[in-house]
Amino acid sequence: MHVLILGGGVVGVTSAYYLAKAGHRVTVLERQPAAGLETSFANAGQVSPGYSAPWAAPGIPLKAMKWLMMRHRPLVVWPSFEPRFYGWLARMLANCTEEAYQRNKGRMVRLAEYSRDVLRDLRAETGIAYDHREQGTLQLFRTRKQLDHVGDDTRVLDAYGVPYVVLDPAGCIMAEPALARVAGTFVGGLRLPGDETGDAHLFTQRLAALCEDLGVVFRYGTAITGLRSEGDRISGVATAAGEVLTADAYVVAMGSYTPALLRPFGIDLPIYPVKGYSLTLPVTNAEAAPVSTVMDETYKVAITRLGDRIRVGGTAELAGFSAVLRGPRRETLVRSVGDLFPAGGDLSQAKFWTGLRPMTPDGTPIVGGTRLSNLYTNTGHGTLGWTMACGSGRVLADLISGRTPDIATPDLAVSRYARGA
């Protein structure tokens, strides 16, 4: 078949790769001048199956109220007049039950673990390099209260067979030697040895080049204005240049911009943009920089080593589609990396960035078919687009090709919302 993919971020490009490997003719439409220039550009760099969990969890509403009161708060909510925002928020709060959390966590871990394995296979097959490391994630606790509640996390990890180690301060320093310089800053940690790190932007661009070698056509600078339909099928994609492009099947992988495109067809995707921020700074002292990823539990900030750079990512800001870089969010990132790795990199040269994470109320992406027979979605990955990209792309290629995916997928599709999940 000829498959049109709408969106050239890490999710769209991995979809293109696996569809091309399955023998399809693939065209990718992307409004930017190259692949991976929006949400995939400067994310935290984690491939973290062990950290895959929905934001909607028991106790989160109370925690969120506390976070909103912090000076360096990990959550920021701006006043909104959008009815869709309040609908999304209500659905997210409805998922803050133990039953919903367990169901959603199971879906996410299933896809994330599979995705990491698929990424490893891709790396072995192609030799693709993207400043990746396979040295795990260290969730760092600054307070005794955080450490005392580590069982809340490990019970879930036990249930899904995710390996972990609870560490005292000495163990944290063994995993991340640079922390010896700030030993009084933390009381312990939770290490997830199966996690990886890597530059999602570099991966996306290099995989796009491999896709071109497989015959994939990338139409950069192509803005999509709408879809056309006939009966129960999509018949074409309209572009800002006045073209209508046609194919046999269509995949929408446009992140936070997907819902508006599909709403005219009665397909309601409960996705809201959750704004994240990052700093990227050069390493100035390798021995004082992180080895892999350190997750600062207090500020919900991830500090990741990417080659000769340090990536500092975090904050959840609910501000619609605003792309404004806000100074207080930068201060939070600076505070976290300055506390833990003060001599690792040069903050005066840090590049400040923001992107929109497409978040569903249950945390699970929306991957699979829709009510229109030739229309598919691969979107709504939230903070885990990099973690889940390869698995999502492989699953989607299997579904379009009529093959049974390696993991269960019915509860990943948009139809789960019709069932009230």
C-alpha positions as CSV (number, residue, x, y, z in Angstrom):
1,M,0.0,0.0,0.0
2,H,0.9,3.6,-0.2
3,V,0.8,5.1,3.3
4,L,0.8,8.8,4.1
5,I,2.2,9.7,7.5
6,L,1.2,13.1,8.9
7,G,4.0,14.4,11.2
8,G,7.8,14.0,11.1
9,G,8.7,13.8,14.7
10,V,10.2,10.7,16.4
11,V,6.8,8.9,16.3
12,G,6.1,9.7,12.7
13,V,9.6,8.7,11.5
14,T,9.6,5.4,13.4
15,S,6.2,4.6,11.9
16,A,7.6,5.3,8.5
17,Y,10.6,3.1,9.1
18,Y,8.6,0.0,10.1
19,L,6.0,0.5,7.4
20,A,8.8,0.7,4.8
21,K,10.5,-2.4,6.2
22,A,7.1,-4.1,5.9
23,G,7.1,-3.3,2.1
24,H,4.8,-0.4,1.9
25,R,5.4,2.8,-0.1
26,V,5.6,5.6,2.4
27,T,5.3,9.4,2.2
28,V,5.8,11.6,5.3
29,L,4.3,15.1,5.4
30,E,6.0,17.6,7.9
31,R,5.5,21.3,8.2
32,Q,9.0,21.9,9.5
33,P,12.1,22.0,7.2
34,A,13.5,18.8,8.6
35,A,12.5,15.9,10.9
36,G,12.3,16.1,14.7
37,L,12.2,19.8,15.1
38,E,9.3,20.2,17.4
39,T,8.5,18.1,20.5
40,S,11.3,15.6,19.6
41,F,13.9,18.3,19.4
42,A,15.2,18.8,23.0
43,N,13.4,16.5,25.3
44,A,14.9,15.0,28.5
45,G,16.6,12.2,26.6
46,Q,15.3,9.3,28.6
47,V,14.2,5.9,27.2
48,S,12.5,4.9,30.5
49,P,10.3,1.8,30.6
50,G,10.8,1.7,34.4
51,Y,9.6,5.2,34.8
52,S,6.5,4.7,32.6
53,A,3.5,5.6,34.7
54,P,0.4,7.8,34.2
55,W,0.4,11.2,35.8
56,A,-3.2,10.4,37.0
57,A,-2.6,8.4,40.2
58,P,-4.1,8.1,43.7
59,G,-3.0,11.1,45.8
60,I,-2.0,13.2,42.8
61,P,-4.7,15.8,43.2
62,L,-3.4,16.6,46.7
63,K,0.2,16.5,45.6
64,A,-0.6,18.9,42.7
65,M,-2.0,21.4,45.2
66,K,1.2,21.3,47.1
67,W,3.3,21.6,43.9
68,L,1.4,24.7,42.9
69,M,2.5,26.4,46.1
70,M,6.3,25.7,45.6
71,R,8.6,28.4,44.4
72,H,10.3,26.0,42.0
73,R,7.1,24.1,41.2
74,P,7.0,21.2,38.8
75,L,3.4,22.0,37.9
76,V,2.1,25.3,36.6
77,V,-1.5,25.9,35.5
78,W,-2.5,29.0,33.7
79,P,-6.1,30.2,33.7
80,S,-8.0,28.9,30.6
81,F,-11.3,29.7,28.9
82,E,-11.2,26.5,26.9
83,P,-14.0,24.1,27.7
84,R,-11.9,21.2,26.2
85,F,-9.2,21.9,28.9
86,Y,-11.7,21.4,31.7
87,G,-13.1,18.3,30.1
88,W,-9.6,16.9,29.8
89,L,-8.8,17.8,33.4
90,A,-12.0,16.1,34.6
91,R,-11.2,12.9,32.7
92,M,-7.6,13.0,34.2
93,L,-9.0,13.4,37.7
94,A,-11.4,10.5,37.1
95,N,-8.3,8.3,36.4
96,C,-6.8,9.1,39.8
97,T,-8.1,5.9,41.3
98,E,-6.1,2.8,42.2
99,E,-8.1,0.7,39.7
100,A,-7.5,3.1,36.9
101,Y,-3.9,3.6,37.8
102,Q,-3.1,-0.1,37.7
103,R,-4.9,-0.5,34.4
104,N,-3.2,2.4,32.8
105,K,0.2,1.6,34.2
106,G,-0.1,-1.9,32.8
107,R,-0.8,-0.6,29.3
108,M,2.1,1.8,29.5
109,V,4.7,-0.6,30.8
110,R,3.7,-3.2,28.2
111,L,4.3,-0.8,25.4
112,A,7.4,0.8,26.9
113,E,9.2,-2.4,27.6
114,Y,8.4,-3.7,24.1
115,S,9.5,-0.4,22.6
116,R,12.9,-0.5,24.4
117,D,13.4,-4.1,23.0
118,V,12.5,-3.0,19.5
119,L,14.9,0.0,19.7
120,R,17.7,-2.4,20.7
121,D,16.9,-4.6,17.7
122,L,16.9,-1.5,15.5
123,R,20.2,-0.4,16.8
124,A,21.7,-3.8,16.3
125,E,20.3,-4.0,12.8
126,T,21.3,-0.6,11.6
127,G,24.2,0.6,13.8
128,I,22.4,3.9,14.3
129,A,24.2,6.1,16.8
130,Y,22.5,9.0,18.8
131,D,24.6,9.6,21.9
132,H,22.9,6.7,23.5
133,R,23.9,5.0,26.8
134,E,22.5,1.9,28.5
135,Q,23.3,2.8,32.1
136,G,19.9,3.1,33.7
137,T,18.0,5.9,35.6
138,L,18.6,7.0,39.1
139,Q,15.5,8.5,40.9
140,L,17.1,10.6,43.6
141,F,15.3,11.4,46.9
142,R,16.3,14.5,48.7
143,T,14.1,13.9,51.8
144,R,13.4,11.0,54.1
145,K,9.7,11.2,53.4
146,Q,10.4,10.6,49.7
147,L,12.6,7.6,50.5
148,D,10.0,6.2,53.0
149,H,7.4,6.2,50.2
150,V,9.6,4.3,47.7
151,G,7.4,1.3,48.3
152,D,4.6,3.0,46.4
153,D,6.8,2.8,43.3
154,T,8.4,-0.6,43.9
155,R,5.1,-2.4,44.4
156,V,4.1,-1.4,40.9
157,L,7.5,-2.3,39.5
158,D,7.3,-5.7,41.2
159,A,3.8,-6.3,39.6
160,Y,5.2,-5.7,36.1
161,G,8.6,-7.4,36.5
162,V,10.6,-4.2,36.1
163,P,14.1,-4.6,37.7
164,Y,15.1,-2.0,40.3
165,V,17.5,-1.5,43.2
166,V,16.8,0.8,46.2
167,L,20.0,2.5,47.2
168,D,21.4,4.4,50.2
169,P,23.6,7.5,49.6
170,A,26.7,5.4,49.0
171,G,24.9,3.3,46.4
172,C,23.7,6.4,44.6
173,I,27.3,7.6,44.4
174,M,28.4,4.2,43.1
175,A,25.9,4.7,40.3
176,E,26.6,8.3,39.7
177,P,30.1,9.2,41.0
178,A,29.8,12.9,40.5
179,L,27.1,13.0,43.3
180,A,30.0,12.5,45.8
181,R,30.6,16.2,45.5
182,V,27.1,17.0,46.9
183,A,26.6,14.0,49.2
184,G,24.6,15.9,51.8
185,T,21.9,16.8,49.2
186,F,20.1,13.4,49.1
187,V,19.2,10.5,51.3
188,G,18.8,7.7,48.8
189,G,17.5,6.6,45.5
190,L,15.8,4.1,43.3
191,R,17.8,2.8,40.4
192,L,16.2,1.4,37.2
193,P,19.0,-0.5,35.4
194,G,16.9,-1.3,32.3
195,D,16.5,2.3,31.2
196,E,18.5,3.9,28.5
197,T,19.3,7.5,27.3
198,G,19.8,9.1,24.0
199,D,19.2,12.2,21.9
200,A,15.8,11.8,20.3
201,H,16.4,14.6,17.8
202,L,19.6,13.0,16.6
203,F,17.9,9.6,16.4
204,T,15.0,11.0,14.4
205,Q,17.2,12.7,11.9
206,R,19.4,9.7,11.4
207,L,16.5,7.3,11.2
208,A,14.9,9.6,8.6
209,A,18.0,9.2,6.5
210,L,17.7,5.4,6.8
211,C,14.1,5.7,5.8
212,E,15.1,7.5,2.6
213,D,17.4,4.7,1.8
214,L,14.3,2.4,2.0
215,G,12.5,4.6,-0.4
216,V,10.5,6.8,2.0
217,V,9.7,10.2,0.6
218,F,9.7,13.2,3.0
219,R,7.8,16.3,2.0
220,Y,9.2,18.9,4.4
221,G,7.7,22.4,4.6
222,T,4.3,20.9,3.9
223,A,1.6,22.3,6.2
224,I,-1.6,20.2,6.5
225,T,-4.9,22.1,6.4
226,G,-7.4,19.3,6.6
227,L,-8.5,15.8,5.6
228,R,-11.0,14.8,2.9
229,S,-13.4,11.8,3.2
230,E,-15.7,9.7,1.2
231,G,-18.0,7.4,3.1
232,D,-16.1,5.6,5.8
233,R,-12.7,6.4,4.3
234,I,-10.2,9.2,4.1
235,S,-9.8,10.2,0.5
236,G,-7.0,12.8,0.7
237,V,-5.0,15.3,2.7
238,A,-5.2,19.0,1.9
239,T,-2.1,21.1,2.2
240,A,-1.5,24.8,2.5
241,A,-0.1,24.8,-1.0
242,G,-3.5,23.8,-2.4
243,E,-2.7,20.2,-3.1
244,V,-4.8,17.2,-2.1
245,L,-2.5,14.2,-1.6
246,T,-3.9,10.7,-1.7
247,A,-2.9,7.3,-0.5
248,D,-4.4,3.9,0.5
249,A,-3.9,4.5,4.3
250,Y,-3.3,7.5,6.5
251,V,-1.4,7.8,9.8
252,V,-1.8,10.9,12.0
253,A,1.2,11.4,14.2
254,M,1.0,15.1,14.8
255,G,1.2,15.1,18.6
256,S,-0.9,17.8,20.3
257,Y,-2.2,19.0,16.9
258,T,-3.9,15.7,16.1
259,P,-7.3,16.3,17.8
260,A,-8.2,19.4,15.8
261,L,-7.5,17.6,12.6
262,L,-9.8,14.6,13.4
263,R,-12.6,16.3,15.2
264,P,-14.6,17.2,12.1
265,F,-14.9,13.4,11.5
266,G,-16.4,12.6,14.9
267,I,-13.1,11.3,16.3
268,D,-12.6,12.9,19.7
269,L,-9.1,12.4,20.9
270,P,-8.7,13.6,24.6
271,I,-5.3,15.0,24.1
272,Y,-4.1,18.3,25.7
273,P,-0.7,20.0,25.2
274,V,1.4,19.8,28.4
275,K,4.3,22.2,28.0
276,G,7.8,21.0,29.0
277,Y,11.1,22.9,29.2
278,S,14.7,21.9,28.9
279,L,18.3,23.3,29.1
280,T,21.2,21.9,27.1
281,L,24.6,22.8,28.3
282,P,28.1,21.7,27.3
283,V,30.0,19.4,29.7
284,T,33.0,21.2,31.2
285,N,34.1,18.5,33.6
286,A,33.2,14.9,32.7
287,E,34.0,13.7,36.2
288,A,31.5,16.2,37.7
289,A,28.7,15.4,35.1
290,P,26.1,12.7,35.3
291,V,26.9,9.3,33.8
292,S,23.3,8.6,32.7
293,T,20.0,10.1,33.9
294,V,19.3,11.4,37.4
295,M,15.7,12.1,38.2
296,D,15.4,14.8,40.8
297,E,12.3,13.7,42.6
298,T,11.7,17.0,44.4
299,Y,11.5,19.2,41.3
300,K,10.5,16.4,38.9
301,V,13.5,17.3,36.7
302,A,15.6,14.8,34.7
303,I,19.3,15.5,34.2
304,T,20.8,13.4,31.4
305,R,24.2,13.0,29.9
306,L,24.1,13.1,26.1
307,G,27.6,12.8,24.7
308,D,29.5,16.0,25.5
309,R,26.3,17.7,26.7
310,I,24.0,17.7,29.7
311,R,20.2,17.9,29.1
312,V,18.0,19.1,31.9
313,G,14.3,18.6,31.3
314,G,11.2,19.1,33.3
315,T,8.1,21.1,34.3
316,A,4.5,20.5,33.4
317,E,2.9,23.7,32.3
318,L,-0.8,23.8,31.3
319,A,-0.8,26.9,29.0
320,G,-2.6,25.8,25.9
321,F,-0.4,26.0,22.8
322,S,1.8,28.8,24.1
323,A,5.4,28.5,23.1
324,V,6.6,31.4,25.3
325,L,9.9,30.6,27.2
326,R,9.2,31.6,30.8
327,G,12.1,32.7,33.1
328,P,10.8,31.0,36.3
329,R,10.7,27.6,34.5
330,R,14.4,28.1,33.6
331,E,15.2,28.9,37.2
332,T,13.8,25.6,38.3
333,L,16.0,23.7,35.9
334,V,19.0,25.7,36.9
335,R,18.3,25.1,40.6
336,S,18.1,21.3,40.1
337,V,21.3,20.8,38.0
338,G,23.1,23.5,40.1
339,D,22.4,21.6,43.3
340,L,23.3,18.1,42.0
341,F,26.0,18.7,39.3
342,P,27.3,22.2,40.0
343,A,30.7,21.8,38.3
344,G,29.5,19.5,35.4
345,G,28.5,22.0,32.8
346,D,28.6,25.6,31.8
347,L,25.2,27.1,32.5
348,S,26.2,30.4,30.9
349,Q,26.1,28.6,27.5
350,A,22.8,26.7,28.2
351,K,20.2,26.7,25.4
352,F,16.7,27.1,26.7
353,W,13.8,25.3,24.9
354,T,10.2,24.4,25.2
355,G,7.9,21.8,23.6
356,L,4.4,20.6,23.8
357,R,3.8,17.1,25.0
358,P,0.6,15.5,23.8
359,M,-1.0,14.1,27.0
360,T,-4.0,11.8,27.3
361,P,-6.0,11.7,30.6
362,D,-5.0,8.1,31.2
363,G,-1.4,8.5,30.2
364,T,-1.5,5.9,27.5
365,P,-0.9,6.9,23.8
366,I,-3.6,6.4,21.2
367,V,-2.2,3.8,18.7
368,G,-4.3,2.0,16.2
369,G,-7.3,2.2,13.9
370,T,-10.3,4.6,14.0
371,R,-13.9,4.5,12.9
372,L,-12.7,5.4,9.4
373,S,-11.4,2.2,7.8
374,N,-8.1,3.6,6.4
375,L,-7.2,6.1,9.1
376,Y,-4.9,5.3,12.0
377,T,-3.4,7.3,14.9
378,N,-0.1,7.2,16.6
379,T,-0.2,10.0,19.0
380,G,-0.8,11.1,22.6
381,H,2.5,9.8,24.1
382,G,2.8,12.6,26.6
383,T,6.3,12.6,28.2
384,L,7.1,9.2,26.8
385,G,7.2,9.7,23.0
386,W,10.9,8.9,22.9
387,T,10.5,5.9,25.2
388,M,7.5,4.4,23.2
389,A,8.3,5.5,19.7
390,C,9.9,2.4,18.2
391,G,7.3,0.1,19.8
392,S,4.4,2.3,18.7
393,G,5.8,2.4,15.1
394,R,6.3,-1.3,14.9
395,V,2.8,-2.0,16.3
396,L,1.2,0.4,13.9
397,A,3.1,-1.2,10.9
398,D,1.9,-4.6,12.0
399,L,-1.8,-3.5,12.2
400,I,-1.7,-1.8,8.8
401,S,0.0,-4.8,7.3
402,G,-2.6,-7.2,8.7
403,R,-0.2,-8.9,11.0
404,T,-0.8,-9.7,14.7
405,P,1.5,-7.4,16.8
406,D,3.8,-9.0,19.3
407,I,1.9,-7.3,22.2
408,A,-1.8,-6.8,22.9
409,T,-3.0,-3.6,21.3
410,P,-6.9,-3.3,21.4
411,D,-6.7,-1.2,24.6
412,L,-4.3,1.3,22.9
413,A,-6.7,2.5,20.3
414,V,-9.1,5.4,20.5
415,S,-12.0,3.0,20.9
416,R,-11.1,2.5,24.6
417,Y,-12.6,5.9,25.4
418,A,-15.9,4.8,23.9
419,R,-15.9,2.0,26.5
420,G,-15.4,4.5,29.3
421,A,-11.8,3.6,30.1
